[in-house]
Amino acid sequence: MTHITNCPSCNTQFIVTDEQLSQHNGKVRCGQCFNVFDATKELVDLEDYTKTDLNAVNDDETEIQTAASEYELSKAATEPPSKSLASEADDIVNKALLQDSQSTYFNVDDKKNESKNTLLSWLKSLFALVLLLAAIAQSIYFFRTEIALYYPNLKPYLALACQKIACSVDLPKEIEFIIIDDSDMQEDADYAGLIHLSSTLINQANFSQAYPNIELTLTDINDKPKLRRTFKPKEYLPEHTDIANGLAGGAEVKVKLAITATGESVAGYRIAVHY
């Protein structure tokens, strides 16, 4: 079914169909001034319009026909009341303009919305990917020691990456797995005040660990500290020991220390390990 709608901006009238009105909730674009409006709210009531005009004229049949023709064929206030060939051409052109403008307007609008949604979707995906990669990189950085421990084949790659960002892949330092066994302290028979300490470090873990520091404390007869010194791995390990590889899991190493206690009365000692 066809209807007539009136542009509220330029008062140009167009013929529209039910199918056109059902699209986009009745919104159309004027083919004359390109104003977008709700065509359903601007429909011209042909019946009311005809009745009003017919009541205003005489009962003369010619005048009635003139009034009816005047509504049906007019496109603007200045258009002649009779339907001419030119007015029929105007109807066809106006309908074509209306359909074309509607199609162009809404198609462009839909394409813009679709492009915008696609762009937003890509941006969200990219942002999520960046966050995921950042989280993975951060985890690798903070847990690089544990990763190298459980996946030894990845250690060279981690070490190479650390060279770029000035970090290092350290050996584990689980001090609770390092124990001291078979300790003994003896005074040197030839040099007064020189004390020799021998002990054994054992790594009870099933993985290699960094060598710990050894803290030796000499005490008097009342078990009060008299002398204390901390020995680093390179100071107590045998010569040519590969410190970088650490103490292997389940391995042990003999430790021999010498300390001078000249002028001090020493009766006992304490030994501890720490990182």
Secondary structure, DSSP 8 states (H G I E B T S, - for coil): -EEEEE-TTT--EEEEEHHHHHGGGGEEE-TTT--EEEGGGSB--HHHHHHHHHHHS-S-HHHHHHHHHHHHH-SSTTS-SS--HHHHHHHHHHHHHHHHHHHHHHHHHHHHHHHHHHHHHHHHHHHHHHHHHHHHHHHHHHTHHHHHHH-GGGHHHHHHHHHHHT--------GGGEEEEEEEEEE-SSSTTEEEEEEEEEE-SSS-B---EEEEEEE-TTS-EEEEEEE-HHHHS-TT--GGG-B-TT-EEEEEEEEE-TT----EEEEEEE-
